[in-house]
Amino acid sequence: MTSLAAEDRRRLHEGRLDAASLPAPSDLTDSPALQAALQHQLDAYGSGYDALFAAAMHNLHESGETNAARTALEDVLTRTRALWSFALGKATDALLNVDPETPMKPAEAERRQRQLARAFPVPASDLASMAFADVVTQLHATVATLSTEPDCAALQLHARLDALAAELQQAVDGWLREGREDLEATQRLRQARIAFDRAQASYADILRSVLRPTDRLAELGRYFRAEDAAYKARRSTRVPIEEEPDFNPVEPVTPPVA
């Protein structure tokens, strides 16, 4: 509960107390019509609470999965940069570090230098600033180049880079998927907040309609926490909701209904 956004903790705190504060509509009015209207709106308020609680918890779960997917992606990217540097060193040694007793012809040295530049056109540090899709594309291009050079193909660098490219693509796909689900969960939470606020305000309206005929509007704060004078004073000073004397960090999914 305390991991939820502060505005949701406040809403759920108020909703739980409001639902528990009214034993039965008949305690407030003898009118069957007003009793029915009050119960109807209390039920709607409870449904709004349920939906908000579920949406908030789902959003928290999705946010955690997105963070985990991003961490996994960063891990693969770190390993990619490390293997890229390692492979560059190995390829450079294989292509250009020749036996001085059998020197390489200038034309061959130039050809190998061009091939090395094609395989590794950027330093490992530049991979961090590239788009994920571009990193995967570059890995595949490097694999193709290395696999055509016998001296480098024997090192099996292309095989390791190819496997890492597949792992990186999987990590990117996972992160993008979790990001989409996270966005959907956030949008669902926003809608649940709107619905809850509407139901809460409507509940306050019906309470006023019930209390006003008997000149009991002063009792509104007793049944509707947001109108309780002491609570309003604490909220105006931005006291954390967790410091409320009756705050319960373990909120029931379904609040009690009068």
N, C-alpha and C positions, 0 to 999 in steps of 0.2 A: 504493500500500500504506500509506504513512504517513498518508494521509487517512482511513483506516478508524479505527473506535473502538479505543481502547487494548486493551480486552478481546479484540477480534477479532485484533488484531495479535499479542497473546500466544498465542492459540490457534493461529493459523496458523504462527507461529514454532515452537512446540513440535511441532505436527503434522508439519511439514516435516522437522525434525531427527529425530523419532522414526522416520519412515518410512525415512530414509536411514541410520539407525544399525544396522539389522539386515540384513546381507547375505542371509542365508537362515535359515529356521527350523532347519535341520539343524545350524547352528552352535551351537545352544543345547540341543538334545535329540536323542537317537537314536530316540525313540518316534515312530512314524508317526502315532499318534493325536494326540499333543501337537503334532507338526509341522503336521498338518492343522488343528487347532484354532487354533494360533497364526497360520497363514496366513489362515484364515477371518477372524479378528478383525482382523488387519492390513489385510485388504481392506476390512472394514467401516469401519475407522478412516480409510482412504484415501477411501472414499466420503463419509464424514462431512466430511472435509476439503474435498473437491470441492464439496459442497453448501454448506458454510459460506462458502467463498471466493466462489462464485457469488452467494449471497444477500447477502453483505456488499458486493460490488461493485454489485449491482443496487440495493441500498438506498442506496448512495452516489450512484448515478446518479439515482435517483428524488428524493432529497433535493435534488440540484442543480437538477433540473427544477422542483421545487416552489418553490425560492428564486427561480428565473428567472421563474416565473409570477407570484409575488408582487411581484417588482420591476416586471414589466410592468403589473400591476394598479395598483400605486402610481403609476406614470407616468400612466396614464389618469385616475386620481383627481385627481392634481395638475392635469392639463390641464382636468379637469371643473370644479374649483374656480375656476381662472383664467377659463375661458370663462363660468362662471356669473356671476362678478363683472363681467366685461366686458358680458355681455348685460343684466345688471341696470342697469348705467350707461346703456347705449344705450336700453333700454326706458324708463327713467325720463326720459331726455332727450326721447324721442319722444312720450311721453304727457303729461308735465307741464311741459316747458320750452317754453312757447308764446310767440308774438310778443306783446310787451307792448302793441302797437298794437291788437291784437284779443284782449282778455282773455277768458278762459274763464269760463263761467257756473259758479257754485259747485256746482251739482248735477252738471255734467259733470266738474268737477275731482274731486269726491268719487267719482264712478263710476270714473274712471280710477285713482284711488288704490286703490280696492278691487280693481280688476282687477290692478294691479301687485302688490298684496299676495297675491292668489291665485296669480299666476305665480311670485313669488319670496317664499314664506312664511318662509324662513330665510336668514340670511347665508351666504356661501360657507364661512366657517370652521366652521359647524355641519355641513356635509356630511361633514367628517372623522369625526364621531362617530356618523354614521348607519350602519345596516346597509347592505351593498352593494345588496341588493335594493330597499331603500327609496330609495336614491339614484337607481336606475334608474327606479323608479316616479315619483319626483318630477320627473325630467327629462321623462318622457312627459307628465305633467300640465302642466308648464310649456310644453312644445311646443304642446299643445292650446290653452292659454290665449293664447299669443302669436300663434298662427296665425289666431285669430278677430278680432284687432284690426288693422284695416287699416294704421294708422300703424306698428305693430310688424311686421306681416307683410311689409311692404315692405323691412324691414331684413334679412330672411332669417335672423334669429337662430334661429327655430324649426327651420330646416333644419339648421343647424350643431349645435344641441343634440340634435336627433333622431339625427344621424349619430354623435355622441359617445355617446349613450345606447346605441346598437347596439354600438359598440366596447367600451363599459364592460361590457355584458352578456356579450359574448364573452370579455373578460378575466376576469370573475368566473367564468364557466363553466369556463374553462381552469384557473384556480386551484383551483376545487373538484375538478375532475377529477384534477389532479396531486396534490392533497391526499389523495384517496381511494387513488390508486395508491401514494403515499408510505406511507400507513398499511398497505396490503396488503404492501408490501415490508418494512416494519418488523416486521410480524407473522411474515412468512416468515423473516426473519433471527432472530427470537427462537426459532422452532422449530428452525432450523438450529443455533443455539447449543446448545439442549437436546440435540439428536441428537448433535452433536459431543462434548459433555461425556460423554454416556452411552457413546459408542464409545471415547473416550479412557480412561475409567475401566475399561471392560471389557477393553481392551487391556492396561492395567496389571495387571488381575487375572489374565489368562492368562499374562502374563510371570512373575508371582509363582509361579503354579502350575508353570511350566516350570523356573524357577530353584530353587525350594525343595527338590525331591528331591535335588539334587546340592549342596545347601548353598551356593548361589551368590546368595542374595538380596542380598548386599552389592553385586552388580554391576548391580542394577536401574537405578541412575542412569545407567549407561553406555548403556542402551537406551531409557530413558524419561526425557526431559529434566526433567520436573517433579519427579523424585526425585533429580536430581543435586545433591549437597550445595552446591557452589559456586553453582549457579544458584538454588537455594532461598534461599541467603543473600542474593543480590543482589535477588531478588524481595521478600524480607522488608523490605528497606530502600527499596523502591519505586524502584529504579533504572529509568529508562525502558527499555523493551524494545529501543528502537533503539540503546542503548548496549551491548547484548550483543555479545561479540566475533564471533559468527558470525551476526549478524542479517543477513538478506538482504531489502532492501526490494522486490525483484522476485520475488514468490512464484510458483512454477509452479502452474498450475491443478490438475494431477494430480501428486501426489508420487510419487517412485519407490517401487516395491513390491518387497519382497524375494522 
